[in-house]
């Protein structure tokens, strides 16, 4: 029997994340930029309240995301965001990526340029 997404979610008590914020305040953008600058060569994974969940080497980000128990709401990268990073972030339902440069913008994730 096919079940709708809403029914499955309700039956299995899966919490849906809120939609990514349309606009980030200047204060939040500034905080994300500070986090990025303080962690070169690292990808910082944050929850919705901007609390750090984990930091990962940028080189291993794409492989590491799927193995995490806690899924990030925001990923902050002090560098270039590649298509493989974006694809991995989509797979774990990340809502926002903040980075210096983006090699592609073809994604449903909100991208913030630092």
N, C-alpha and C positions, 0 to 999 in steps of 0.2 A: 504494500500500500504506500502510495506517495503521500508525503506529509509536507505542508507548507513550512517555510523557514520560520515564520512566527510561531507556529504550533510546536515545532521541534525545539525552538529556543525556550518557549514557555515550559514544555515538558521536562527538558533537561536543565532548566534553571541557568541557562547561559546568559550572562550579562552582556548586553550590547554596549559597545563604546559609543560615546557621543560623537557626533560628526566633528571633524576637525574644525577648529575655529577659523572663520573666514579671514579675520585680520588679527595679527598679533600686535599688542601695544608696543610702543617704542621701548618701554622698560623691559618687556619680555625679550624683544629682539636684542637689546643691549646685553641682557644677562646671557642669552645664547651665544652672542659674540665673545663675551668674556670667557665663557666655558670653553669655547673652541680655541681661543688664543692661549689659554692656560694648559691645553692638552694637545700639543702638536703631534702629528702622526697617530692620533687616537680617534676612535669613534666613541662618543659618549652617548649612552642610552639613558633616556629620561622617562619618567612617568608623567602623568597629566599635570602634576603639581611642580614640575621641573626638578624633582628629586632624582639623583643619580641612581640608576639601577646597576650599571656596570660600565666599565670602559674596556674597549677592545682595540687591538691593533687594526688600523684601517685596512691593511693587507688581508687580514683574516675575517673581516666583517661579513662578507657574503656567505662564507661557510659557517660562521658562528651563530648567526641569527636564528637559524632553525633549531639549534640545540638548546636554546635558552628556555628556562621554565617561565620566567616573567617576560612578557612581550612588551617591547618599548612603545611608547606613544610618540616620542620625539627622538630622532637620531641627529646628533650634532657632529659635524665633521669639519675640521680646519683644513680644507683642501678641496680637491675635485671629487664630485659625486659621479660615479660611473653607472652605466645601465645595469650592470650586474648587482651593484649595491641597491639600486632602486627596485629591481625585481625581487631581491631577497627581502627587502623591507615590505613590499606589497604582500609577499607570502605570509608574513607574520602579522599582517594587519596594522602596520605602523601608519600613523596619520600624518606626521610632519617630518620632513628632513630639512635641516639647516646646514648649509655649506657655502664655501667660497665660490665655487664654479660648478656648473652642471653640464655634462656632455650631452644630456638629453632632457627634455621636459615632458616627454610622453608618458604620463602617469596620472593616476587618480590621487596620489599623495600630494599634500600641500608642500610646495618647495619654497624655502625662505633663503634668500641670498644674504650672506653676512658681509 
